[in-house]
Amino acid sequence: MKNYYILPFLFILFFSCNSSNKDEITVTWKVELNHPTDKIIHIVGNQEYLGYWNPSVVTMKKVDELHWEFTHSVEKGKLIEFKYALGDWKFQAADGNGVEKQNEEFIAPNNDTTIVTHIQQWTTGEEKKIQGQITGHVKYHKKFHYDGLIDRDIIVWLPPSYNTKTDKRYPVLYMHDGQNIIDPKTSSFGVDWQVDETVDSLIQANQLEEIIIVGSYCTQDRTDDYGDTEKGKLYRKSLAVDLKKFIDDNYRTKTDKQNTLVAGSSMGGLVSFMIAWEYPDVFKGAICMSPAFKYEEFDYINSIINDPKKDLVLYIDNGGKQVDIVLQPGVEKMEKVLLNKGYKLNKDLFVVVDKQARHSEGDWAKRFPKAIEIFFKKQ
């Protein structure tokens, strides 16, 4: 699954007529400009025919100085996300204040559709100043070796008392997409999960146990590593066995399962569930945010439907916009399967749906405090 530019659209108009293909419709994207541009406008989105988020692949047709078009067949019911650029992410469609417009999205209806977007201006190409910093003390382990996989960086966040209470041991939270969880400068879109600020503030408020956070960066093989694949099996073993052993050997951890948790979002939410499910003697449970349990032809839930109940605490949540719309049926199916296995809501299974939330680091950050308190709330 791709990382997305996660933002809402400003202006979409739909005009419909009958479609000749029962499985596909024809979509025409129209751009109306305030001012002419001497550059080529590109449409960019989450499908191959939209360039898979490459801003220099798919060009639009110039109708006149203020109007551009692009037409393509689209599968009915498909979630489409897109935006516009001038061949480079430095030059994106912007509002009247020069702020880049957020992603537009729609679920392809049953009839041919025209989508009209009004663009007032373009971003200037000036580098955005990333806000935020790391709260607390972190250590990095560069190019940590995963057998059979691409080596990757590991970031370790240490709790406030770690360097002063040298006889104290701490629970550990393992997280995927480690580049996105603590440092906004390494995060994919300049917005991190803020787990450092969240955990630090909860600790200072005496609401959360002090914990160590271990973030495993992703690589270009993210989809395979986090999926139900052969590489995925290697990744899950490497994290549950090899990385855990390294952390336990080099940091003062509480090594038992009651003090070991795994968390992630999207494909990271899927792999968090899989790791906990496959290694229930290692992990207390998993935090699965906007998990990709089921999408398009993939359905992980069927592979565990006959498994017995595992001794785990599971937190599963989802938003109500963008990719999360597509992921919601999988969340509902997983909830039903887990309840049938004997899990009890608000006891060892927690399910949260925020209809206003998007598929983004910022929204996962908002839900993270309640999720982490379920597992490590201070008694």
BALOBA-1460 file (C-alpha; in Angstrom, 3 decimals):
// residues 379
<rec num="1" residu="m" x="0.000" y="0.000" z="0.000"/>
<rec num="2" residu="k" x="1.315" y="3.391" z="-0.929"/>
<rec num="3" residu="n" x="1.931" y="6.249" z="1.434"/>
<rec num="4" residu="y" x="-0.651" y="8.886" z="0.546"/>
<rec num="5" residu="y" x="-0.780" y="12.658" z="0.605"/>
<rec num="6" residu="i" x="-3.628" y="12.643" z="3.109"/>
<rec num="7" residu="l" x="-5.756" y="15.777" z="2.798"/>
<rec num="8" residu="p" x="-9.574" y="16.615" z="2.032"/>
<rec num="9" residu="f" x="-10.817" y="18.095" z="-1.220"/>
<rec num="10" residu="l" x="-12.274" y="21.577" z="-1.654"/>
<rec num="11" residu="f" x="-14.552" y="21.417" z="-4.638"/>
<rec num="12" residu="i" x="-15.988" y="18.490" z="-6.638"/>
<rec num="13" residu="l" x="-19.046" y="18.528" z="-8.942"/>
<rec num="14" residu="f" x="-20.509" y="15.304" z="-10.322"/>
<rec num="15" residu="f" x="-22.415" y="15.101" z="-13.641"/>
<rec num="16" residu="s" x="-23.748" y="11.636" z="-14.481"/>
<rec num="17" residu="c" x="-25.082" y="9.712" z="-17.442"/>
<rec num="18" residu="n" x="-25.398" y="6.060" z="-18.376"/>
<rec num="19" residu="s" x="-22.295" y="3.899" z="-18.678"/>
<rec num="20" residu="s" x="-21.893" y="1.267" z="-21.369"/>
<rec num="21" residu="n" x="-19.688" y="-1.058" z="-19.287"/>
<rec num="22" residu="k" x="-21.258" y="-2.830" z="-16.330"/>
<rec num="23" residu="d" x="-17.937" y="-3.073" z="-14.419"/>
<rec num="24" residu="e" x="-16.382" y="0.282" z="-15.243"/>
<rec num="25" residu="i" x="-17.429" y="3.877" z="-15.696"/>
<rec num="26" residu="t" x="-15.783" y="6.745" z="-17.527"/>
<rec num="27" residu="v" x="-14.433" y="9.540" z="-15.360"/>
<rec num="28" residu="t" x="-13.448" y="12.919" z="-16.755"/>
<rec num="29" residu="w" x="-11.371" y="15.191" z="-14.560"/>
<rec num="30" residu="k" x="-11.663" y="18.892" z="-15.431"/>
<rec num="31" residu="v" x="-9.483" y="21.681" z="-14.089"/>
<rec num="32" residu="e" x="-10.570" y="25.333" z="-14.156"/>
<rec num="33" residu="l" x="-7.746" y="27.838" z="-13.554"/>
<rec num="34" residu="n" x="-7.854" y="31.383" z="-12.232"/>
<rec num="35" residu="h" x="-4.737" y="32.201" z="-14.258"/>
<rec num="36" residu="p" x="-3.075" y="30.502" z="-17.243"/>
<rec num="37" residu="t" x="0.081" y="28.444" z="-16.678"/>
<rec num="38" residu="d" x="2.974" y="27.930" z="-19.095"/>
<rec num="39" residu="k" x="3.660" y="24.472" z="-17.605"/>
<rec num="40" residu="i" x="1.962" y="21.126" z="-18.191"/>
<rec num="41" residu="i" x="-0.622" y="20.112" z="-15.586"/>
<rec num="42" residu="h" x="-0.311" y="16.572" z="-14.275"/>
<rec num="43" residu="i" x="-2.968" y="14.574" z="-12.455"/>
<rec num="44" residu="v" x="-1.523" y="12.437" z="-9.661"/>
<rec num="45" residu="g" x="-3.249" y="9.728" z="-7.662"/>
<rec num="46" residu="n" x="-3.478" y="6.308" z="-6.079"/>
<rec num="47" residu="q" x="-3.976" y="4.271" z="-9.271"/>
<rec num="48" residu="e" x="-1.540" y="3.234" z="-12.005"/>
<rec num="49" residu="y" x="-3.398" y="5.355" z="-14.563"/>
<rec num="50" residu="l" x="-2.926" y="8.299" z="-12.189"/>
<rec num="51" residu="g" x="0.803" y="7.708" z="-11.867"/>
<rec num="52" residu="y" x="0.841" y="6.027" z="-8.437"/>
<rec num="53" residu="w" x="1.628" y="9.388" z="-6.817"/>
<rec num="54" residu="n" x="4.438" y="10.230" z="-9.219"/>
<rec num="55" residu="p" x="3.820" y="13.908" z="-10.104"/>
<rec num="56" residu="s" x="5.486" y="13.753" z="-13.524"/>
<rec num="57" residu="v" x="3.849" y="10.750" z="-15.213"/>
<rec num="58" residu="v" x="0.261" y="11.501" z="-16.254"/>
<rec num="59" residu="t" x="-0.381" y="14.687" z="-18.218"/>
<rec num="60" residu="m" x="-3.705" y="16.407" z="-18.773"/>
<rec num="61" residu="k" x="-4.986" y="17.728" z="-22.103"/>
<rec num="62" residu="k" x="-5.065" y="21.484" z="-22.522"/>
<rec num="63" residu="v" x="-8.504" y="22.632" z="-23.729"/>
<rec num="64" residu="d" x="-7.760" y="26.376" z="-23.605"/>
<rec num="65" residu="e" x="-5.745" y="28.755" z="-21.420"/>
<rec num="66" residu="l" x="-7.936" y="28.157" z="-18.360"/>
<rec num="67" residu="h" x="-9.235" y="24.614" z="-18.862"/>
<rec num="68" residu="w" x="-7.546" y="21.182" z="-18.802"/>
<rec num="69" residu="e" x="-8.994" y="17.644" z="-18.984"/>
<rec num="70" residu="f" x="-8.140" y="13.996" z="-18.393"/>
<rec num="71" residu="t" x="-10.413" y="10.999" z="-19.050"/>
<rec num="72" residu="h" x="-10.051" y="7.365" z="-18.019"/>
<rec num="73" residu="s" x="-12.133" y="4.293" z="-17.255"/>
<rec num="74" residu="v" x="-12.506" y="3.542" z="-13.532"/>
<rec num="75" residu="e" x="-13.707" y="0.434" z="-11.760"/>
<rec num="76" residu="k" x="-17.054" y="0.935" z="-10.026"/>
<rec num="77" residu="g" x="-16.786" y="1.191" z="-6.250"/>
<rec num="78" residu="k" x="-13.058" y="1.968" z="-6.363"/>
<rec num="79" residu="l" x="-11.752" y="4.626" z="-3.956"/>
<rec num="80" residu="i" x="-9.905" y="7.216" z="-6.013"/>
<rec num="81" residu="e" x="-7.578" y="9.819" z="-4.496"/>
<rec num="82" residu="f" x="-5.916" y="12.483" z="-6.588"/>
<rec num="83" residu="k" x="-4.472" y="15.962" z="-6.776"/>
<rec num="84" residu="y" x="-2.756" y="18.162" z="-9.358"/>
<rec num="85" residu="a" x="0.850" y="19.235" z="-9.856"/>
<rec num="86" residu="l" x="3.056" y="20.877" z="-12.465"/>
<rec num="87" residu="g" x="5.345" y="17.886" z="-12.857"/>
<rec num="88" residu="d" x="6.933" y="18.243" z="-9.411"/>
<rec num="89" residu="w" x="5.593" y="18.133" z="-5.842"/>
<rec num="90" residu="k" x="7.129" y="21.576" z="-5.328"/>
<rec num="91" residu="f" x="4.408" y="22.975" z="-7.585"/>
<rec num="92" residu="q" x="1.005" y="21.715" z="-6.449"/>
<rec num="93" residu="a" x="-2.491" y="23.081" z="-6.760"/>
<rec num="94" residu="a" x="-3.004" y="25.696" z="-4.046"/>
<rec num="95" residu="d" x="-5.761" y="27.797" z="-2.554"/>
<rec num="96" residu="g" x="-5.939" y="31.588" z="-2.635"/>
<rec num="97" residu="n" x="-3.372" y="31.821" z="0.163"/>
<rec num="98" residu="g" x="-0.860" y="29.638" z="-1.632"/>
<rec num="99" residu="v" x="-1.433" y="26.651" z="0.651"/>
<rec num="100" residu="e" x="-1.363" y="23.328" z="-1.177"/>
<rec num="101" residu="k" x="-4.800" y="21.866" z="-1.715"/>
<rec num="102" residu="q" x="-5.634" y="18.672" z="0.041"/>
<rec num="103" residu="n" x="-6.261" y="15.363" z="-1.688"/>
<rec num="104" residu="e" x="-9.539" y="15.028" z="-3.495"/>
<rec num="105" residu="e" x="-11.275" y="11.681" z="-3.241"/>
<rec num="106" residu="f" x="-14.377" y="9.841" z="-4.346"/>
<rec num="107" residu="i" x="-15.732" y="6.331" z="-4.599"/>
<rec num="108" residu="a" x="-16.509" y="5.587" z="-8.236"/>
<rec num="109" residu="p" x="-20.314" y="5.495" z="-8.676"/>
<rec num="110" residu="n" x="-22.345" y="3.394" z="-11.123"/>
<rec num="111" residu="n" x="-22.553" y="6.074" z="-13.788"/>
<rec num="112" residu="d" x="-20.085" y="8.065" z="-15.868"/>
<rec num="113" residu="t" x="-18.859" y="11.045" z="-13.896"/>
<rec num="114" residu="t" x="-17.176" y="14.400" z="-14.407"/>
<rec num="115" residu="i" x="-15.160" y="15.938" z="-11.596"/>
<rec num="116" residu="v" x="-14.485" y="19.657" z="-11.732"/>
<rec num="117" residu="t" x="-11.768" y="21.253" z="-9.596"/>
<rec num="118" residu="h" x="-11.104" y="24.990" z="-9.401"/>
<rec num="119" residu="i" x="-7.424" y="25.899" z="-8.902"/>
<rec num="120" residu="q" x="-6.644" y="29.438" z="-7.799"/>
<rec num="121" residu="q" x="-2.861" y="29.202" z="-7.900"/>
<rec num="122" residu="w" x="0.140" y="26.876" z="-7.418"/>
<rec num="123" residu="t" x="2.625" y="26.437" z="-4.601"/>
<rec num="124" residu="t" x="5.855" y="28.339" z="-5.206"/>
<rec num="125" residu="g" x="8.339" y="25.529" z="-4.692"/>
<rec num="126" residu="e" x="9.738" y="26.981" z="-1.477"/>
<rec num="127" residu="e" x="10.742" y="24.257" z="0.959"/>
<rec num="128" residu="k" x="8.266" y="23.848" z="3.780"/>
<rec num="129" residu="k" x="9.532" y="24.469" z="7.274"/>
<rec num="130" residu="i" x="8.836" y="21.368" z="9.305"/>
<rec num="131" residu="q" x="7.400" y="22.094" z="12.716"/>
<rec num="132" residu="g" x="8.116" y="20.058" z="15.821"/>
<rec num="133" residu="q" x="11.057" y="18.277" z="17.352"/>
<rec num="134" residu="i" x="11.917" y="15.186" z="19.334"/>
<rec num="135" residu="t" x="10.813" y="15.288" z="22.966"/>
<rec num="136" residu="g" x="13.068" y="13.293" z="25.265"/>
<rec num="137" residu="h" x="16.121" y="11.175" z="24.539"/>
<rec num="138" residu="v" x="16.479" y="8.821" z="21.567"/>
<rec num="139" residu="k" x="19.149" y="6.471" z="20.281"/>
<rec num="140" residu="y" x="19.616" y="5.243" z="16.736"/>
<rec num="141" residu="h" x="20.828" y="1.890" z="15.492"/>
<rec num="142" residu="k" x="21.657" y="2.333" z="11.812"/>
<rec num="143" residu="k" x="21.258" y="-0.464" z="9.275"/>
<rec num="144" residu="f" x="20.037" y="-3.049" z="11.746"/>
<rec num="145" residu="h" x="20.211" y="-6.461" z="10.084"/>
<rec num="146" residu="y" x="17.028" y="-8.390" z="9.305"/>
<rec num="147" residu="d" x="17.805" y="-11.874" z="7.926"/>
<rec num="148" residu="g" x="16.706" y="-12.158" z="4.304"/>
<rec num="149" residu="l" x="15.459" y="-8.565" z="4.208"/>
<rec num="150" residu="i" x="16.792" y="-5.074" z="3.609"/>
<rec num="151" residu="d" x="18.635" y="-3.716" z="6.641"/>
<rec num="152" residu="r" x="16.941" y="-0.715" z="8.231"/>
<rec num="153" residu="d" x="17.366" y="1.947" z="10.894"/>
<rec num="154" residu="i" x="15.932" y="1.542" z="14.375"/>
<rec num="155" residu="i" x="15.006" y="4.441" z="16.654"/>
<rec num="156" residu="v" x="14.721" y="3.887" z="20.426"/>
<rec num="157" residu="w" x="12.946" y="6.416" z="22.652"/>
<rec num="158" residu="l" x="13.906" y="6.246" z="26.311"/>
<rec num="159" residu="p" x="11.566" y="7.249" z="29.168"/>
<rec num="160" residu="p" x="12.377" y="10.237" z="31.434"/>
<rec num="161" residu="s" x="13.919" y="8.261" z="34.300"/>
<rec num="162" residu="y" x="15.954" y="5.849" z="32.179"/>
<rec num="163" residu="n" x="19.328" y="7.568" z="32.683"/>
<rec num="164" residu="t" x="18.839" y="8.299" z="36.396"/>
<rec num="165" residu="k" x="17.138" y="5.180" z="37.753"/>
<rec num="166" residu="t" x="19.744" y="2.737" z="36.549"/>
<rec num="167" residu="d" x="18.227" y="-0.252" z="38.361"/>
<rec num="168" residu="k" x="14.773" y="0.188" z="36.845"/>
<rec num="169" residu="r" x="13.394" y="-1.899" z="33.978"/>
<rec num="170" residu="y" x="10.707" y="-0.840" z="31.516"/>
<rec num="171" residu="p" x="7.974" y="-2.262" z="29.268"/>
<rec num="172" residu="v" x="8.596" y="-1.988" z="25.525"/>
<rec num="173" residu="l" x="6.357" y="-0.846" z="22.688"/>
<rec num="174" residu="y" x="7.531" y="-1.962" z="19.234"/>
<rec num="175" residu="m" x="6.273" y="0.096" z="16.287"/>
<rec num="176" residu="h" x="6.488" y="-0.153" z="12.510"/>
<rec num="177" residu="d" x="7.219" y="2.773" z="10.154"/>
<rec num="178" residu="g" x="9.625" y="4.045" z="12.804"/>
<rec num="179" residu="q" x="10.547" y="7.065" z="10.682"/>
<rec num="180" residu="n" x="6.990" y="8.392" z="11.146"/>
<rec num="181" residu="i" x="6.413" y="7.971" z="14.870"/>
<rec num="182" residu="i" x="8.773" y="10.364" z="16.680"/>
<rec num="183" residu="d" x="10.710" y="12.711" z="14.416"/>
<rec num="184" residu="p" x="8.789" y="15.029" z="12.041"/>
<rec num="185" residu="k" x="11.983" y="15.557" z="10.017"/>
<rec num="186" residu="t" x="12.084" y="11.885" z="8.996"/>
<rec num="187" residu="s" x="8.329" y="11.441" z="8.675"/>
<rec num="188" residu="s" x="6.987" y="10.873" z="5.178"/>
<rec num="189" residu="f" x="4.983" y="14.114" z="5.064"/>
<rec num="190" residu="g" x="6.531" y="16.186" z="7.836"/>
<rec num="191" residu="v" x="3.905" y="15.041" z="10.355"/>
<rec num="192" residu="d" x="4.747" y="12.360" z="12.920"/>
<rec num="193" residu="w" x="2.655" y="10.313" z="15.344"/>
<rec num="194" residu="q" x="4.041" y="12.411" z="18.235"/>
<rec num="195" residu="v" x="4.372" y="9.290" z="20.370"/>
<rec num="196" residu="d" x="7.269" y="10.952" z="22.197"/>
<rec num="197" residu="e" x="5.201" y="13.984" z="23.226"/>
<rec num="198" residu="t" x="2.145" y="11.853" z="23.985"/>
<rec num="199" residu="v" x="3.909" y="9.278" z="26.123"/>
<rec num="200" residu="d" x="6.041" y="11.887" z="27.873"/>
<rec num="201" residu="s" x="3.012" y="14.028" z="28.777"/>
<rec num="202" residu="l" x="1.038" y="11.011" z="30.024"/>
<rec num="203" residu="i" x="4.008" y="9.919" z="32.149"/>
<rec num="204" residu="q" x="4.426" y="13.408" z="33.582"/>
<rec num="205" residu="a" x="0.693" y="13.436" z="34.409"/>
<rec num="206" residu="n" x="1.149" y="10.121" z="36.247"/>
<rec num="207" residu="q" x="-1.328" y="8.456" z="33.885"/>
<rec num="208" residu="l" x="1.023" y="6.055" z="32.106"/>
<rec num="209" residu="e" x="3.806" y="3.703" z="33.067"/>
<rec num="210" residu="e" x="7.223" y="4.678" z="31.786"/>
<rec num="211" residu="i" x="7.915" y="2.670" z="28.629"/>
<rec num="212" residu="i" x="10.616" y="2.265" z="26.012"/>
<rec num="213" residu="i" x="9.495" y="2.789" z="22.401"/>
<rec num="214" residu="v" x="11.283" y="0.991" z="19.571"/>
<rec num="215" residu="g" x="10.558" y="2.108" z="16.023"/>
<rec num="216" residu="s" x="11.593" y="-0.071" z="13.079"/>
<rec num="217" residu="y" x="11.892" y="1.974" z="9.882"/>
<rec num="218" residu="c" x="10.280" y="0.679" z="6.717"/>
<rec num="219" residu="t" x="12.098" y="0.165" z="3.400"/>
<rec num="220" residu="q" x="11.069" y="0.098" z="-0.252"/>
<rec num="221" residu="d" x="9.881" y="-3.453" z="0.439"/>
<rec num="222" residu="r" x="7.274" y="-2.210" z="2.910"/>
<rec num="223" residu="t" x="4.327" y="-3.880" z="1.184"/>
<rec num="224" residu="d" x="6.005" y="-7.292" z="1.183"/>
<rec num="225" residu="d" x="7.493" y="-6.878" z="4.669"/>
<rec num="226" residu="y" x="4.167" y="-5.902" z="6.195"/>
<rec num="227" residu="g" x="2.057" y="-8.286" z="4.128"/>
<rec num="228" residu="d" x="1.067" y="-11.933" z="4.308"/>
<rec num="229" residu="t" x="4.092" y="-12.919" z="2.207"/>
<rec num="230" residu="e" x="7.309" y="-14.906" z="2.533"/>
<rec num="231" residu="k" x="9.202" y="-11.694" z="3.244"/>
<rec num="232" residu="g" x="6.479" y="-10.828" z="5.719"/>
<rec num="233" residu="k" x="7.137" y="-14.049" z="7.629"/>
<rec num="234" residu="l" x="10.832" y="-13.162" z="7.812"/>
<rec num="235" residu="y" x="10.012" y="-9.633" z="8.977"/>
<rec num="236" residu="r" x="7.666" y="-10.844" z="11.706"/>
<rec num="237" residu="k" x="10.227" y="-13.354" z="12.982"/>
<rec num="238" residu="s" x="13.046" y="-10.813" z="12.818"/>
<rec num="239" residu="l" x="11.096" y="-8.291" z="14.873"/>
<rec num="240" residu="a" x="9.606" y="-10.736" z="17.383"/>
<rec num="241" residu="v" x="12.818" y="-12.703" z="17.901"/>
<rec num="242" residu="d" x="15.950" y="-10.935" z="16.638"/>
<rec num="243" residu="l" x="15.099" y="-7.273" z="17.250"/>
<rec num="244" residu="k" x="13.487" y="-8.069" z="20.606"/>
<rec num="245" residu="k" x="16.600" y="-9.982" z="21.697"/>
<rec num="246" residu="f" x="18.821" y="-7.077" z="20.640"/>
<rec num="247" residu="i" x="16.698" y="-4.577" z="22.586"/>
<rec num="248" residu="d" x="16.504" y="-6.840" z="25.659"/>
<rec num="249" residu="d" x="20.281" y="-7.353" z="25.563"/>
<rec num="250" residu="n" x="21.119" y="-3.672" z="25.217"/>
<rec num="251" residu="y" x="18.415" y="-1.906" z="27.226"/>
<rec num="252" residu="r" x="16.878" y="-2.416" z="30.648"/>
<rec num="253" residu="t" x="13.606" y="-3.977" z="29.566"/>
<rec num="254" residu="k" x="10.915" y="-6.059" z="31.161"/>
<rec num="255" residu="t" x="11.147" y="-9.032" z="28.837"/>
<rec num="256" residu="d" x="7.897" y="-10.898" z="29.593"/>
<rec num="257" residu="k" x="4.829" y="-10.777" z="27.332"/>
<rec num="258" residu="q" x="2.785" y="-8.656" z="29.725"/>
<rec num="259" residu="n" x="5.289" y="-5.867" z="29.148"/>
<rec num="260" residu="t" x="5.721" y="-6.215" z="25.385"/>
<rec num="261" residu="l" x="3.393" y="-4.600" z="22.836"/>
<rec num="262" residu="v" x="3.400" y="-4.008" z="19.086"/>
<rec num="263" residu="a" x="1.688" y="-1.211" z="17.150"/>
<rec num="264" residu="g" x="1.275" y="0.191" z="13.659"/>
<rec num="265" residu="s" x="-1.101" y="1.676" z="11.112"/>
<rec num="266" residu="s" x="-2.450" y="0.689" z="7.703"/>
<rec num="267" residu="m" x="-0.225" y="-2.180" z="6.489"/>
<rec num="268" residu="g" x="1.604" y="-1.608" z="9.793"/>
<rec num="269" residu="g" x="-1.692" y="-2.249" z="11.570"/>
<rec num="270" residu="l" x="-2.060" y="-5.510" z="9.664"/>
<rec num="271" residu="v" x="1.456" y="-6.699" z="10.476"/>
<rec num="272" residu="s" x="1.033" y="-5.709" z="14.142"/>
<rec num="273" residu="f" x="-1.941" y="-8.051" z="14.363"/>
<rec num="274" residu="m" x="-0.095" y="-10.817" z="12.516"/>
<rec num="275" residu="i" x="2.973" y="-10.594" z="14.767"/>
<rec num="276" residu="a" x="0.922" y="-10.691" z="17.959"/>
<rec num="277" residu="w" x="-1.238" y="-13.519" z="16.586"/>
<rec num="278" residu="e" x="1.779" y="-15.603" z="15.572"/>
<rec num="279" residu="y" x="3.807" y="-14.820" z="18.705"/>
<rec num="280" residu="p" x="1.228" y="-14.673" z="21.526"/>
<rec num="281" residu="d" x="3.860" y="-15.834" z="24.037"/>
<rec num="282" residu="v" x="5.978" y="-12.780" z="23.203"/>
<rec num="283" residu="f" x="3.394" y="-9.981" z="22.999"/>
<rec num="284" residu="k" x="0.639" y="-8.862" z="25.333"/>
<rec num="285" residu="g" x="-1.276" y="-7.626" z="22.323"/>
<rec num="286" residu="a" x="-1.362" y="-5.207" z="19.433"/>
<rec num="287" residu="i" x="-2.516" y="-1.702" z="18.527"/>
<rec num="288" residu="c" x="-3.867" y="-1.869" z="14.968"/>
<rec num="289" residu="m" x="-4.794" y="1.559" z="13.576"/>
<rec num="290" residu="s" x="-6.604" y="1.717" z="10.229"/>
<rec num="291" residu="p" x="-5.472" y="-1.871" z="9.599"/>
<rec num="292" residu="a" x="-5.446" y="-3.302" z="6.095"/>
<rec num="293" residu="f" x="-7.086" y="-6.585" z="7.071"/>
<rec num="294" residu="k" x="-9.109" y="-6.721" z="3.859"/>
<rec num="295" residu="y" x="-8.869" y="-4.710" z="0.662"/>
<rec num="296" residu="e" x="-9.462" y="-5.439" z="-3.008"/>
<rec num="297" residu="e" x="-8.704" y="-9.171" z="-3.479"/>
<rec num="298" residu="f" x="-6.743" y="-9.530" z="-0.230"/>
<rec num="299" residu="d" x="-8.464" y="-10.904" z="2.885"/>
<rec num="300" residu="y" x="-6.172" y="-11.849" z="5.773"/>
<rec num="301" residu="i" x="-9.098" y="-12.598" z="8.072"/>
<rec num="302" residu="n" x="-9.926" y="-15.818" z="6.228"/>
<rec num="303" residu="s" x="-6.495" y="-17.194" z="7.130"/>
<rec num="304" residu="i" x="-7.192" y="-17.013" z="10.886"/>
<rec num="305" residu="i" x="-10.917" y="-17.705" z="10.895"/>
<rec num="306" residu="n" x="-10.467" y="-21.259" z="12.202"/>
<rec num="307" residu="d" x="-7.683" y="-20.461" z="14.687"/>
<rec num="308" residu="p" x="-8.427" y="-20.753" z="18.404"/>
<rec num="309" residu="k" x="-8.603" y="-17.670" z="20.606"/>
<rec num="310" residu="k" x="-5.160" y="-16.340" z="21.572"/>
<rec num="311" residu="d" x="-4.215" y="-14.845" z="24.932"/>
<rec num="312" residu="l" x="-4.011" y="-11.299" z="23.617"/>
<rec num="313" residu="v" x="-5.473" y="-7.845" z="24.146"/>
<rec num="314" residu="l" x="-6.315" y="-6.276" z="20.796"/>
<rec num="315" residu="y" x="-7.022" y="-2.637" z="19.975"/>
<rec num="316" residu="i" x="-8.410" y="-2.006" z="16.481"/>
<rec num="317" residu="d" x="-9.540" y="1.358" z="15.140"/>
<rec num="318" residu="n" x="-10.368" y="3.080" z="11.888"/>
<rec num="319" residu="g" x="-11.311" y="6.438" z="10.453"/>
<rec num="320" residu="g" x="-14.230" y="7.276" z="8.200"/>
<rec num="321" residu="k" x="-12.602" y="9.016" z="5.266"/>
<rec num="322" residu="q" x="-10.239" y="8.275" z="2.363"/>
<rec num="323" residu="v" x="-8.593" y="4.838" z="2.398"/>
<rec num="324" residu="d" x="-10.288" y="4.022" z="5.690"/>
<rec num="325" residu="i" x="-13.616" y="3.798" z="3.850"/>
<rec num="326" residu="v" x="-12.211" y="0.849" z="1.910"/>
<rec num="327" residu="l" x="-10.692" y="-0.697" z="5.044"/>
<rec num="328" residu="q" x="-13.851" y="-0.492" z="7.192"/>
<rec num="329" residu="p" x="-15.445" y="-3.752" z="5.926"/>
<rec num="330" residu="g" x="-12.280" y="-5.569" z="6.986"/>
<rec num="331" residu="v" x="-12.418" y="-3.994" z="10.437"/>
<rec num="332" residu="e" x="-16.034" y="-5.060" z="10.821"/>
<rec num="333" residu="k" x="-15.330" y="-8.585" z="9.599"/>
<rec num="334" residu="m" x="-12.337" y="-8.955" z="11.930"/>
<rec num="335" residu="e" x="-14.395" y="-7.724" z="14.881"/>
<rec num="336" residu="k" x="-17.092" y="-10.296" z="14.137"/>
<rec num="337" residu="v" x="-14.577" y="-13.133" z="13.805"/>
<rec num="338" residu="l" x="-12.810" y="-12.195" z="17.040"/>
<rec num="339" residu="l" x="-16.089" y="-11.960" z="18.950"/>
<rec num="340" residu="n" x="-16.992" y="-15.418" z="17.664"/>
<rec num="341" residu="k" x="-13.693" y="-16.685" z="19.058"/>
<rec num="342" residu="g" x="-14.652" y="-15.455" z="22.524"/>
<rec num="343" residu="y" x="-13.081" y="-11.998" z="22.746"/>
<rec num="344" residu="k" x="-15.111" y="-9.508" z="24.769"/>
<rec num="345" residu="l" x="-15.533" y="-5.876" z="23.796"/>
<rec num="346" residu="n" x="-13.828" y="-3.437" z="26.144"/>
<rec num="347" residu="k" x="-12.154" y="-6.306" z="27.963"/>
<rec num="348" residu="d" x="-9.651" y="-7.926" z="25.606"/>
<rec num="349" residu="l" x="-10.966" y="-6.416" z="22.364"/>
<rec num="350" residu="f" x="-11.301" y="-2.679" z="21.824"/>
<rec num="351" residu="v" x="-12.793" y="-1.337" z="18.595"/>
<rec num="352" residu="v" x="-12.948" y="2.390" z="17.831"/>
<rec num="353" residu="v" x="-14.260" y="4.106" z="14.682"/>
<rec num="354" residu="d" x="-13.871" y="7.856" z="14.186"/>
<rec num="355" residu="k" x="-16.013" y="8.796" z="11.185"/>
<rec num="356" residu="q" x="-14.286" y="12.183" z="10.840"/>
<rec num="357" residu="a" x="-10.744" y="10.803" z="10.803"/>
<rec num="358" residu="r" x="-8.554" y="10.331" z="7.767"/>
<rec num="359" residu="h" x="-5.838" y="7.833" z="6.909"/>
<rec num="360" residu="s" x="-2.963" y="9.952" z="8.233"/>
<rec num="361" residu="e" x="-0.249" y="10.250" z="10.842"/>
<rec num="362" residu="g" x="-2.032" y="13.240" z="12.345"/>
<rec num="363" residu="d" x="-5.239" y="11.286" z="12.910"/>
<rec num="364" residu="w" x="-3.415" y="8.236" z="14.273"/>
<rec num="365" residu="a" x="-1.611" y="10.564" z="16.661"/>
<rec num="366" residu="k" x="-4.970" y="11.791" z="17.985"/>
<rec num="367" residu="r" x="-6.152" y="8.254" z="18.744"/>
<rec num="368" residu="f" x="-2.855" y="7.002" z="20.137"/>
<rec num="369" residu="p" x="-3.205" y="8.319" z="23.743"/>
<rec num="370" residu="k" x="-6.366" y="6.295" z="24.474"/>
<rec num="371" residu="a" x="-4.908" y="3.249" z="22.776"/>
<rec num="372" residu="i" x="-1.647" y="3.191" z="24.722"/>
<rec num="373" residu="e" x="-3.443" y="3.781" z="28.026"/>
<rec num="374" residu="i" x="-5.395" y="0.556" z="27.543"/>
<rec num="375" residu="f" x="-2.156" y="-1.374" z="27.819"/>
<rec num="376" residu="f" x="0.106" y="0.645" z="30.113"/>
<rec num="377" residu="k" x="-2.188" y="2.887" z="32.158"/>
<rec num="378" residu="k" x="-0.645" y="3.566" z="35.534"/>
<rec num="379" residu="q" x="-2.570" y="1.864" z="38.338"/>
